[in-house]
Amino acid sequence: MLSRKLSAKKFQTLIISPRSYFVFTPLLNSTAVGTLEFRTALEPIRSKRHPHIEFMQAWADDVDFSSKTVRCEESVVYPGVETGSRGSHPDVENAQTKKGKVWDVSYDKLVIAVGCYNQTFGTEGVKENAFFMKDVADARKVRKRILECFEIASLPTTPEVVRRQLLNFAIIGGGPTGMEFSAELSDLVNEDLLKLYPDLKGKVKISVYDVADRVLNMFESSLGDYAMKTFAREGIQIKTQHHVQSLLPNLPGLDTAASAGCYTLNTQEEGEIGVG
């Protein structure tokens, strides 16, 4: 991190960020399936090893370059209230949202190192219904949902048609994150979950969808070909040249009560598909 490289004798370093930690995103896939604990993917900004680095948990809303000030809005969560108009803590459920307190911070030198939001390409329902892999809160939601799907599927009251769609896991994107998570999920299912839920053997389906003609297309074609052959042996379906049109609540033809929290994935090539 740049802040830890700056000399404490020459600079007074202040970090402004809506979250109080740095996330090592390549480890999120492993935390989502329980291979690693969440704390292993986190590095706190406040550290005893770097006491000279100051920190404010806030959104940087605006910059006035003429007066050299940054407009900040607090993003700390209070009990029952989620401050920050952007929803700085999406893992807080049923929280009321209000605008946080605002103040200005002056600076001599400004470094802008912002992150980015998940790109949904304007696909209907994706922003509201999909599970992302951007932060620890996302990984927690994914882990929770995987276990929910298996628990609901194991109940004797769950119809077979719903059970198979509950255990149908669709990963959108054949890049490094999507491919790694698919492999991690396959290992979790085959090495752990099916031993705990033996009646569900043969009913789990994992599919990777990508609009390109091959996966891992940012690397050499040989790597993508190797991945596709390996995934085929593991029973993971790779569906390239598939165009996702929407992701909506409930299973095809079923109401909310009967859908067990599942979704309908609509692709141009296959139509409506029930997914957990």
NUDREN-708933 format. One record per residue (C-alpha): residue number from 0; residue in one letter; y, z negated, x negated. Coordinates in steps of 0.05 Angstrom, whole numbers, plus 5000, padded with zeros to 4 digits. Each point is the difference from the previous one (the first is absolute). Layout:
N
rec num->NUM residu->A yy->Y zz->Z xx->X
...
// end
This chain:
276
rec num->0 residu->M yy->5000 zz->5000 xx->5000
rec num->1 residu->L yy->5069 zz->5018 xx->4975
rec num->2 residu->S yy->5029 zz->4932 xx->5017
rec num->3 residu->R yy->4952 zz->4966 xx->4950
rec num->4 residu->K yy->5019 zz->5048 xx->4944
rec num->5 residu->L yy->5074 zz->4984 xx->5004
rec num->6 residu->S yy->5027 zz->4950 xx->4949
rec num->7 residu->A yy->5019 zz->4933 xx->5031
rec num->8 residu->K yy->5054 zz->4994 xx->4947
rec num->9 residu->K yy->5035 zz->5064 xx->5021
rec num->10 residu->F yy->4987 zz->5005 xx->5075
rec num->11 residu->Q yy->5000 zz->4956 xx->5062
rec num->12 residu->T yy->4944 zz->5033 xx->5039
rec num->13 residu->L yy->4997 zz->4996 xx->5076
rec num->14 residu->I yy->4945 zz->5033 xx->5043
rec num->15 residu->I yy->5013 zz->5014 xx->5073
rec num->16 residu->S yy->4937 zz->5016 xx->5040
rec num->17 residu->P yy->4974 zz->4989 xx->5071
rec num->18 residu->R yy->4935 zz->4971 xx->4973
rec num->19 residu->S yy->4991 zz->4947 xx->4947
rec num->20 residu->Y yy->4944 zz->5034 xx->4962
rec num->21 residu->F yy->4980 zz->5064 xx->4966
rec num->22 residu->V yy->4938 zz->5035 xx->5028
rec num->23 residu->F yy->4951 zz->5036 xx->4954
rec num->24 residu->T yy->4982 zz->5052 xx->5053
rec num->25 residu->P yy->4937 zz->5028 xx->4966
rec num->26 residu->L yy->4966 zz->4934 xx->5013
rec num->27 residu->L yy->5015 zz->4998 xx->5075
rec num->28 residu->N yy->4937 zz->5040 xx->5017
rec num->29 residu->S yy->4957 zz->4948 xx->4967
rec num->30 residu->T yy->5036 zz->4942 xx->5035
rec num->31 residu->A yy->4991 zz->5033 xx->5068
rec num->32 residu->V yy->4924 zz->4998 xx->4994
rec num->33 residu->G yy->4996 zz->4932 xx->4966
rec num->34 residu->T yy->4981 zz->5024 xx->4930
rec num->35 residu->L yy->5063 zz->4966 xx->4974
rec num->36 residu->E yy->5043 zz->4946 xx->5030
rec num->37 residu->F yy->5070 zz->5017 xx->5022
rec num->38 residu->R yy->5033 zz->4957 xx->4946
rec num->39 residu->T yy->4970 zz->5045 xx->4946
rec num->40 residu->A yy->5044 zz->5057 xx->5024
rec num->41 residu->L yy->5064 zz->4959 xx->4999
rec num->42 residu->E yy->5050 zz->4981 xx->4946
rec num->43 residu->P yy->5054 zz->4951 xx->5022
rec num->44 residu->I yy->5071 zz->5021 xx->4982
rec num->45 residu->R yy->5018 zz->4927 xx->4987
rec num->46 residu->S yy->4964 zz->4978 xx->4937
rec num->47 residu->K yy->5002 zz->4940 xx->4953
rec num->48 residu->R yy->4991 zz->5049 xx->4943
rec num->49 residu->H yy->5065 zz->5035 xx->5018
rec num->50 residu->P yy->5047 zz->4945 xx->5026
rec num->51 residu->H yy->5061 zz->5042 xx->4983
rec num->52 residu->I yy->4985 zz->5050 xx->5054
rec num->53 residu->E yy->5035 zz->4983 xx->5066
rec num->54 residu->F yy->4974 zz->5024 xx->5067
rec num->55 residu->M yy->5025 zz->5009 xx->5071
rec num->56 residu->Q yy->4952 zz->5017 xx->5056
rec num->57 residu->A yy->5042 zz->5049 xx->5039
rec num->58 residu->W yy->5009 zz->5072 xx->5021
rec num->59 residu->A yy->5052 zz->5040 xx->4960
rec num->60 residu->D yy->5035 zz->5034 xx->5058
rec num->61 residu->D yy->5058 zz->5035 xx->4966
rec num->62 residu->V yy->5035 zz->5010 xx->4934
rec num->63 residu->D yy->5076 zz->5003 xx->4990
rec num->64 residu->F yy->5006 zz->5036 xx->4933
rec num->65 residu->S yy->5076 zz->4993 xx->4998
rec num->66 residu->S yy->4999 zz->4924 xx->5004
rec num->67 residu->K yy->4931 zz->4994 xx->4967
rec num->68 residu->T yy->4968 zz->4958 xx->5055
rec num->69 residu->V yy->4934 zz->5003 xx->5037
rec num->70 residu->R yy->4996 zz->4981 xx->5074
rec num->71 residu->C yy->4938 zz->4957 xx->5012
rec num->72 residu->E yy->4964 zz->4975 xx->5062
rec num->73 residu->E yy->4950 zz->4943 xx->4996
rec num->74 residu->S yy->4927 zz->5015 xx->5012
rec num->75 residu->V yy->4970 zz->4931 xx->4998
rec num->76 residu->V yy->4955 zz->4983 xx->5059
rec num->77 residu->Y yy->5017 zz->4938 xx->5040
rec num->78 residu->P yy->4949 zz->4967 xx->5047
rec num->79 residu->G yy->4991 zz->5045 xx->5061
rec num->80 residu->V yy->5057 zz->5046 xx->4979
rec num->81 residu->E yy->4996 zz->5062 xx->4956
rec num->82 residu->T yy->5067 zz->5013 xx->4968
rec num->83 residu->G yy->5020 zz->5068 xx->4975
rec num->84 residu->S yy->5010 zz->5060 xx->5046
rec num->85 residu->R yy->4947 zz->5041 xx->4963
rec num->86 residu->G yy->4943 zz->4952 xx->5013
rec num->87 residu->S yy->4993 zz->4974 xx->4929
rec num->88 residu->H yy->4936 zz->4964 xx->5017
rec num->89 residu->P yy->4957 zz->5044 xx->5045
rec num->90 residu->D yy->4942 zz->4951 xx->4996
rec num->91 residu->V yy->5038 zz->4950 xx->5042
rec num->92 residu->E yy->4973 zz->5011 xx->5070
rec num->93 residu->N yy->5039 zz->4986 xx->5063
rec num->94 residu->A yy->5062 zz->4981 xx->4960
rec num->95 residu->Q yy->5070 zz->5008 xx->5027
rec num->96 residu->T yy->5044 zz->5045 xx->4958
rec num->97 residu->K yy->5073 zz->4987 xx->4986
rec num->98 residu->K yy->5050 zz->5024 xx->4948
rec num->99 residu->G yy->5002 zz->4955 xx->4939
rec num->100 residu->K yy->5062 zz->4971 xx->4968
rec num->101 residu->V yy->5040 zz->5049 xx->4957
rec num->102 residu->W yy->5036 zz->4990 xx->4934
rec num->103 residu->D yy->5026 zz->5040 xx->4941
rec num->104 residu->V yy->4976 zz->4997 xx->4928
rec num->105 residu->S yy->5044 zz->5026 xx->4943
rec num->106 residu->Y yy->4971 zz->5035 xx->4939
rec num->107 residu->D yy->5019 zz->5031 xx->4933
rec num->108 residu->K yy->4940 zz->5046 xx->4994
rec num->109 residu->L yy->4956 zz->5021 xx->5059
rec num->110 residu->V yy->4928 zz->5024 xx->4997
rec num->111 residu->I yy->4973 zz->5030 xx->5065
rec num->112 residu->A yy->4924 zz->4997 xx->5000
rec num->113 residu->V yy->4981 zz->5005 xx->5074
rec num->114 residu->G yy->4931 zz->5013 xx->5028
rec num->115 residu->C yy->4984 zz->5046 xx->5058
rec num->116 residu->Y yy->4973 zz->4998 xx->5071
rec num->117 residu->N yy->4933 zz->5029 xx->5021
rec num->118 residu->Q yy->5006 zz->5074 xx->5015
rec num->119 residu->T yy->4972 zz->5017 xx->5069
rec num->120 residu->F yy->5026 zz->5072 xx->5003
rec num->121 residu->G yy->5023 zz->4986 xx->5071
rec num->122 residu->T yy->4928 zz->4998 xx->5027
rec num->123 residu->E yy->4997 zz->4969 xx->5069
rec num->124 residu->G yy->4976 zz->4928 xx->5001
rec num->125 residu->V yy->4987 zz->4993 xx->4926
rec num->126 residu->K yy->5058 zz->4953 xx->4985
rec num->127 residu->E yy->4981 zz->4955 xx->5059
rec num->128 residu->N yy->4924 zz->5000 xx->4995
rec num->129 residu->A yy->4976 zz->5017 xx->4930
rec num->130 residu->F yy->4980 zz->4950 xx->4947
rec num->131 residu->F yy->5038 zz->5013 xx->4935
rec num->132 residu->M yy->4987 zz->4978 xx->4929
rec num->133 residu->K yy->5068 zz->4984 xx->4971
rec num->134 residu->D yy->5005 zz->4925 xx->4995
rec num->135 residu->V yy->4956 zz->4938 xx->5001
rec num->136 residu->A yy->5015 zz->4991 xx->5075
rec num->137 residu->D yy->4970 zz->5070 xx->5011
rec num->138 residu->A yy->4937 zz->4982 xx->4961
rec num->139 residu->R yy->4992 zz->4936 xx->5041
rec num->140 residu->K yy->5005 zz->5040 xx->5065
rec num->141 residu->V yy->4947 zz->5049 xx->4976
rec num->142 residu->R yy->4952 zz->4945 xx->4980
rec num->143 residu->K yy->5010 zz->4965 xx->5066
rec num->144 residu->R yy->4989 zz->5064 xx->5040
rec num->145 residu->I yy->4936 zz->5018 xx->4963
rec num->146 residu->L yy->4969 zz->4932 xx->5016
rec num->147 residu->E yy->5024 zz->5005 xx->5072
rec num->148 residu->C yy->4966 zz->5067 xx->5009
rec num->149 residu->F yy->4933 zz->4973 xx->4975
rec num->150 residu->E yy->5005 zz->4936 xx->5041
rec num->151 residu->I yy->5016 zz->5037 xx->5065
rec num->152 residu->A yy->4947 zz->5053 xx->4985
rec num->153 residu->S yy->4947 zz->4946 xx->4992
rec num->154 residu->L yy->5013 zz->4970 xx->5069
rec num->155 residu->P yy->4947 zz->5015 xx->5053
rec num->156 residu->T yy->5055 zz->5014 xx->5050
rec num->157 residu->T yy->5027 zz->5059 xx->4959
rec num->158 residu->P yy->4977 zz->5068 xx->5028
rec num->159 residu->E yy->4966 zz->5046 xx->4950
rec num->160 residu->V yy->5053 zz->5054 xx->5008
rec num->161 residu->V yy->5054 zz->4950 xx->4981
rec num->162 residu->R yy->4958 zz->4969 xx->4944
rec num->163 residu->R yy->4993 zz->5066 xx->4963
rec num->164 residu->Q yy->5074 zz->5015 xx->5006
rec num->165 residu->L yy->5018 zz->4929 xx->4977
rec num->166 residu->L yy->4960 zz->5014 xx->4937
rec num->167 residu->N yy->5032 zz->5068 xx->4988
rec num->168 residu->F yy->5050 zz->4990 xx->4943
rec num->169 residu->A yy->5049 zz->5057 xx->4987
rec num->170 residu->I yy->5040 zz->5003 xx->4936
rec num->171 residu->I yy->5058 zz->5048 xx->5001
rec num->172 residu->G yy->5016 zz->5029 xx->4932
rec num->173 residu->G yy->4955 zz->5025 xx->4944
rec num->174 residu->G yy->5044 zz->4975 xx->4944
rec num->175 residu->P yy->4984 zz->4943 xx->4951
rec num->176 residu->T yy->5014 zz->4945 xx->5051
rec num->177 residu->G yy->4959 zz->5030 xx->5056
rec num->178 residu->M yy->4941 zz->5018 xx->4956
rec num->179 residu->E yy->4998 zz->4932 xx->4966
rec num->180 residu->F yy->5005 zz->4962 xx->5065
rec num->181 residu->S yy->4944 zz->5043 xx->5030
rec num->182 residu->A yy->4955 zz->4982 xx->4942
rec num->183 residu->E yy->5018 zz->4926 xx->5004
rec num->184 residu->L yy->4987 zz->5000 xx->5075
rec num->185 residu->S yy->4933 zz->5035 xx->4991
rec num->186 residu->D yy->4979 zz->4948 xx->4948
rec num->187 residu->L yy->5021 zz->4943 xx->5046
rec num->188 residu->V yy->4961 zz->5029 xx->5059
rec num->189 residu->N yy->4936 zz->5016 xx->4962
rec num->190 residu->E yy->4997 zz->4941 xx->4953
rec num->191 residu->D yy->5025 zz->4944 xx->5044
rec num->192 residu->L yy->5016 zz->5013 xx->5073
rec num->193 residu->L yy->4935 zz->5035 xx->5020
rec num->194 residu->K yy->4962 zz->4941 xx->4971
rec num->195 residu->L yy->5039 zz->4955 xx->5046
rec num->196 residu->Y yy->4996 zz->5048 xx->5059
rec num->197 residu->P yy->4931 zz->5033 xx->4993
rec num->198 residu->D yy->5001 zz->5025 xx->5072
rec num->199 residu->L yy->5059 zz->5045 xx->4984
rec num->200 residu->K yy->4965 zz->5039 xx->4945
rec num->201 residu->G yy->5007 zz->5075 xx->5009
rec num->202 residu->K yy->5059 zz->4993 xx->5047
rec num->203 residu->V yy->5057 zz->4996 xx->4949
rec num->204 residu->K yy->5038 zz->5064 xx->4984
rec num->205 residu->I yy->5053 zz->5009 xx->4946
rec num->206 residu->S yy->5041 zz->5064 xx->4999
rec num->207 residu->V yy->5057 zz->5024 xx->4956
rec num->208 residu->Y yy->5049 zz->5050 xx->5030
rec num->209 residu->D yy->5047 zz->5043 xx->4959
rec num->210 residu->V yy->5042 zz->5060 xx->5016
rec num->211 residu->A yy->4988 zz->5032 xx->4931
rec num->212 residu->D yy->4939 zz->5042 xx->4983
rec num->213 residu->R yy->4973 zz->4947 xx->4952
rec num->214 residu->V yy->5009 zz->4927 xx->4985
rec num->215 residu->L yy->5037 zz->4973 xx->4939
rec num->216 residu->N yy->5037 zz->5066 xx->4996
rec num->217 residu->M yy->5051 zz->4970 xx->4951
rec num->218 residu->F yy->4945 zz->4997 xx->4948
rec num->219 residu->E yy->4953 zz->5053 xx->4970
rec num->220 residu->S yy->4955 zz->5033 xx->5051
rec num->221 residu->S yy->4938 zz->4974 xx->4963
rec num->222 residu->L yy->5019 zz->4928 xx->5016
rec num->223 residu->G yy->5009 zz->5016 xx->5074
rec num->224 residu->D yy->4933 zz->5036 xx->5002
rec num->225 residu->Y yy->4965 zz->4942 xx->4966
rec num->226 residu->A yy->5031 zz->4951 xx->5050
rec num->227 residu->M yy->4977 zz->5042 xx->5059
rec num->228 residu->K yy->4929 zz->5004 xx->4975
rec num->229 residu->T yy->4998 zz->4925 xx->4985
rec num->230 residu->F yy->5028 zz->4983 xx->5069
rec num->231 residu->A yy->4949 zz->5046 xx->5033
rec num->232 residu->R yy->4944 zz->4960 xx->4967
rec num->233 residu->E yy->5031 zz->4936 xx->5025
rec num->234 residu->G yy->5004 zz->5026 xx->5071
rec num->235 residu->I yy->5076 zz->5006 xx->5002
rec num->236 residu->Q yy->5023 zz->5062 xx->5037
rec num->237 residu->I yy->5057 zz->5040 xx->4967
rec num->238 residu->K yy->5038 zz->5042 xx->5051
rec num->239 residu->T yy->5050 zz->5045 xx->4964
rec num->240 residu->Q yy->5047 zz->5048 xx->5034
rec num->241 residu->H yy->5006 zz->4954 xx->5060
rec num->242 residu->H yy->5067 zz->4990 xx->5034
rec num->243 residu->V yy->5014 zz->4933 xx->5033
rec num->244 residu->Q yy->5042 zz->5009 xx->5063
rec num->245 residu->S yy->5003 zz->4929 xx->5028
rec num->246 residu->L yy->4972 zz->4929 xx->4997
rec num->247 residu->L yy->5004 zz->4964 xx->5067
rec num->248 residu->P yy->4973 zz->4934 xx->5028
rec num->249 residu->N yy->4935 zz->4996 xx->5039
rec num->250 residu->L yy->4937 zz->5042 xx->4996
rec num->251 residu->P yy->4996 zz->5069 xx->5031
rec num->252 residu->G yy->4990 zz->4992 xx->5075
rec num->253 residu->L yy->5000 zz->4924 xx->4999
rec num->254 residu->D yy->5054 zz->4949 xx->5019
rec num->255 residu->T yy->5027 zz->4944 xx->4957
rec num->256 residu->A yy->4951 zz->4948 xx->5023
rec num->257 residu->A yy->4939 zz->5043 xx->4984
rec num->258 residu->S yy->5026 zz->5028 xx->4934
rec num->259 residu->A yy->4992 zz->4936 xx->4958
rec num->260 residu->G yy->5064 zz->5013 xx->4962
rec num->261 residu->C yy->4977 zz->5069 xx->4977
rec num->262 residu->Y yy->5042 zz->5063 xx->4994
rec num->263 residu->T yy->4995 zz->5074 xx->5015
rec num->264 residu->L yy->5010 zz->5046 xx->4939
rec num->265 residu->N yy->5018 zz->5070 xx->5020
rec num->266 residu->T yy->4990 zz->5056 xx->4950
rec num->267 residu->Q yy->5013 zz->5074 xx->5009
rec num->268 residu->E yy->4929 zz->5017 xx->4977
rec num->269 residu->E yy->4958 zz->4948 xx->5037
rec num->270 residu->G yy->5043 zz->4977 xx->5058
rec num->271 residu->E yy->4998 zz->4927 xx->5022
rec num->272 residu->I yy->4957 zz->4951 xx->4960
rec num->273 residu->G yy->4992 zz->4925 xx->5012
rec num->274 residu->V yy->5012 zz->4957 xx->4938
rec num->275 residu->G yy->5001 zz->4926 xx->4986
// end
